[in-house]
Amino acid sequence: MISDNVSINAAGHLTFAGRDTVALAQKYGTPLYLMDEEMIRARIRVYKQAMADFFPAGSTPEYASKAFCCKRIYEIVAEEGIHVDAVSLGELFTAQKAGFPMEKCFFHGSNKTDGEIAYALEHGVGRFVVDNEDELDALNRLALEKGVCQPILLRVTPGIDPHTHKKISTGSVESKFGIAIQTGQALATVRKILTLKGVALQGFHCHIGSQIFVSSPFGTAAELMLAFLDEVRAEIGYTAEYLNLGGGFGVRYVESDPVIDYRERIREVSVALTDLCRQYRYPMPKILMEPGRSLVADAGMTLYTVGGVKEIIGHQNYVSIDGGMTDNPRYTLYEADYTVLNASRADQTPDFTATVAGRCCESGDLIQENVRLKKPQRGDILAVLTTGAYNYSMASNYNRVGRPPVVMLDAEKDYVAVRRETVEDLVQYDV
Ligand SMILES: *Cc1c(COP(=O)(O)O)cnc(C)c1O
């Protein structure tokens, strides 16, 4: 199987984290998000250990909580002792409600409102990752009003050409995120920051993109960042304490995706950085990394119940499910790959090719096209694998469909981390 927490039991049912998925679907109803808590913890520990082994003391992973956000995940991350990234009042508030230590929180986002900035200052958010000069001015003003000096990192765009690295486009000079290095604007902003009394610059941040399987784009980013750090030191005399390399390591959605050894990839990044620091005679900064997807994606699975199976003679087949773009918009957004299995007949040889379609009134509401699976019957349970990242956190109520619950599986039990949205929930804001 694509992931080692997925298997098939004696009943021929698909299992996830050792549990019978058909039994879980019966117990909790569908659509249903499952999350394997042990796997999330194991992934966090791999990052934490590798970063402790290969980077200077004080280096740490930050969980990019936009990938999967609810109170329970912040509790798990807090217990594992790493930091988090939050990008909105909602994420900050959820972390706080879960008792997450605010000083271990990085406040990100390309357009923080004055209200969000004030809230984060009020509640002692550890560091801001400043995206642009307007935000810098607003933060400096609000911090001075409060009589505090807020630690910040500055987000810069290293100018990685998206044409050479397909799918990696958040680091290009034309990105909506951060301040460009190659135009000289990042250097000018550093000059300005150092004159401000409401903010204290601790270093720099970059994020080059997502679903990256090799370490070389991080090596390229490190090269561009070190050249920038060296320039800042030469021009202004400022030496960075922290370098944040962002998130982006990939996960396996389908068999053809490579298996990725995160520890080894992190070691390679460390080797590249060590060389660069030697070359520039730059003291090795503390390194921050921001995994989102690679901590939670394959710890997640979604279960659906099959409704109609439609065979359009001479054309194509559809398998209709009781969810779709409302709980997983990623195929609709960018034709994301997924592995789909008939969980009720997981031991039977695939004999049917179909498009898995959601229930919304949109032709684009598809989970996957041309899937090979054992032909399902109405009532069968369908499993979509690797849905732990950017599914629940991207879910909507289109067509007034309630969002599914999130059920966590730990070593001993299954438990509800987020309950199912009811029709009463759906009308609660209507006045
Ligand atoms: C989305 C994002 C991440 C996480 O990316 P993954 O691909 O999920 O690891 C990290 N940092 C920033 C700034 C992001 O925008």
The ligand as a MOL file (V3000), in Angstrom:
LIG
                    3D

  0  0  0     0  0            999 V3000
M  V30 BEGIN CTAB
M  V30 COUNTS 15 15 0 0 0
M  V30 BEGIN ATOM
M  V30 1 C 1.8290 26.8350 3.1340 0
M  V30 2 C 3.0400 27.2710 3.8240 0
M  V30 3 C 3.8220 26.3490 4.5140 0
M  V30 4 C 3.5290 24.8790 4.5150 0
M  V30 5 O 3.7320 24.3210 3.2770 0
M  V30 6 P 3.6110 22.7150 3.0990 0
M  V30 7 O 3.7880 22.5190 1.6530 0
M  V30 8 O 2.2650 22.3310 3.5820 0
M  V30 9 O 4.7110 22.1240 3.9170 0
M  V30 10 C 4.9110 26.8280 5.2040 0
M  V30 11 N 5.2190 28.1440 5.2270 0
M  V30 12 C 4.4880 29.0620 4.5720 0
M  V30 13 C 4.8640 30.4820 4.6520 0
M  V30 14 C 3.3790 28.6660 3.8460 0
M  V30 15 O 2.6640 29.5780 3.1870 0
M  V30 END ATOM
M  V30 BEGIN BOND
M  V30 1 1 1 2
M  V30 2 1 2 3
M  V30 3 2 2 14
M  V30 4 1 3 4
M  V30 5 2 3 10
M  V30 6 1 4 5
M  V30 7 1 5 6
M  V30 8 2 6 7
M  V30 9 1 6 8
M  V30 10 1 6 9
M  V30 11 1 10 11
M  V30 12 2 11 12
M  V30 13 1 12 13
M  V30 14 1 12 14
M  V30 15 1 14 15
M  V30 END BOND
M  V30 END CTAB
M  END
